[in-house]
Amino acid sequence: MTEDFVEVGLTYSYRLLHPKLVAIIVACGQQGKPNPMAAAWVMPVSVNPPLIVVAISPKRYTFELIERTREFTVNIPSTDLIKETHYVGTVSGRSVDKVSRLGLKTIPAKRIKTPILADCTAALECEVYNMVEAGDHYLIVGKVLKAYVKKGVFDRTYNIRRFRPLLHLGGDNYTTTIEEVLKPEK
């Protein structure tokens, strides 16, 4: 290595891959009570069939709910929901009804029982396609059954002048995009 680089401890090496788009994963508990959890380790893995993956620790309540119900929704918040997103990512739903506590509004999904968060900008309805153990997390592969986005913010890509995505840097640090779309020179 050259003198231009410094070594990063392995505990924080994953943060070199950040910022990451934050999603709120919702799974249902007993009596269909929705439980939201923030997650930045979410990405597409296949176009056909449409598959996404979310990495969740098996210690998390949301993991237990997804394992039991075999379904979940992926909800994409804007920067307007930073407080709520951080809360659902730091408080367990085992003892707190996070939806009621925060006054989050839900709307029914069309293909699954787990609801969508009404104030998020986009949402995916997913059924579990596969679950793979990966170190201290599981990779939960979800087959996307339905996808939704608020009017006026998406036409094959997000219109970042109309949608300010919440990006996670690590810990309680967040950022968002600039309003300029960058393209490589031809």
N, C-alpha and C positions, 0 to 999 in steps of 0.2 A: 504494500500500500504506500501511497505517497503521503507527504506531510499535509496535504489538503484534506485528508480524512481523519476523523476520530472514531474510535470504537464505541459502539452502542451496546449496552448490556443486553443479553438475550431476552430478559424479562420484558423489555420495551421494544425489541426489534420489530414486532408486528406493527408498531405505530409508524414505522417508516413507510408503510403502505397506506397510511391515512393522509388526507381526510377521506372519509367514507360517507356515502349517503346514509342517513339514519332512517330506519324503518321502525314502525311499531307493529310487532307481531301480536295478534290477538288469538287466543285459544279459549275454549269454554270449559268451565268447571262444572260442579254439581248444579243441578237445576238450570243449566244453560247460562250461568253467570259468566260474562266475558271477562277475561283477564289480559290486559295489555302489558307488553314488555318491549323496551327499546332494544334494538339490535343494529349494529353497523356491519356485522359480518354476514352480509346478504349479497348474492350475485346470481345472474343468470348462468345456466350451464348447458342449456339446449334450446334451440328454436323450435325444432320439430321432433318430438313433442315439446311443447313449451314447459321447461323445467327451470326452477330456481333452487338455490340452496341457501339455508340459513344455519349458521353454527351456533348451537346452544349447549350450555353445560347441563349434564344430567342432574345437577344439583338444583336447577331452577324449577320452580313451580310450573312455568309455562311448558317446559320440556315434558313433565309428567302429564299435563293436559293434552298436549299434542300426541304423545305416545298412546294415550287412552282413546282419544276421539278420532285420531288419524286425519285431522283437518286443521286449518288455520287460515287467517287472513294476514296479508302484508299490507300495511297502510303507510303511505308516504306523507310525512308532515312537512309543512313549511316552517320558516323561522318564527312565524307567529305562535307556534306551539312548542317553543324551546322549553319553557317551564314544565309543561305537562309531559313532554317527551323525556326530559331528564328525570322527573319524578317516577314515571313508570319504569325507568331503567335502573332505579336505585332502591325501590321499595318492593318487597315481595307481596304477591297477591295471596299468599297462604293465610295472612291475617288481616289484610286490608282490601276492601272492595275499591280498587283504584278508579274504576269508572264512576262510581257514585261520589267518591271523595273529590274527584276533579270536576265532576259535572260534565263528563264527556258524553256526547250524543252518539248513539249507534243507529245504524240502519240495517235492515235484514239483507243478507247476501241472497243471491238467486239460486245457487247450486249446493250450498252447504249451510249448516245450522249456525256456524260462527258468524257474528255480525261484522260489519265494516264501520270504521270510525268516520262519522259524517263530516268532521272538520278537517280531515286530511285531504290532500290534493289528489291522491291516486290510491288505488287499492287493487289487490289481487286476491281472488278466492283460490285456495290451494287444498288439494288432498295429498296426503303423504304418499310418495312414490317409492321412497327408500329411506333408511336411516343407517348411517355408517359411523361407527366409532372412530374418532380421530383425536388421539391424545386425551386431553381433559374436556373435550367437547364432542358432540355428535354433529355430523353433517346431516341435516334434515332436508332431503330432496323433496320439493313440492311440485306436483303437477298443477300448472295454472289452468283453472277451469273457466274463469271469467276475469276480465281486467277492465278497470274503470278509471277515468280521469275527469277532473272538473273541466267544464267548458272553457275554451279559450286559452288553455295553457299547454296544449300538446298537439303537434302535427308531425308525427313520426319522431320528433325530439321535443323536449321541453322548450317552451318559450321562456327563457330566463329573465326576460323583462317583465313577465307576468307571474312568475313563480320563483320564489327564493328558497331553494332546497336547504334543509338543515344538514350540515356536514359535521361529522364527529372527528375531532383531532385526537382525543384520548382524555380520560378522566372527565372533568366537568368543563372541558374546552370544546367549543363549537365554532364553526365559521359558515360562510355561504359563498356563492359564486359572484363574480363580477357580472355586470350587465352586458359585457362585450362577448361576442362569439368569436373565438380565435380559430383560424384555419391555416393550414400550412401553405406556404408559397408554392406555386406551380412552376 
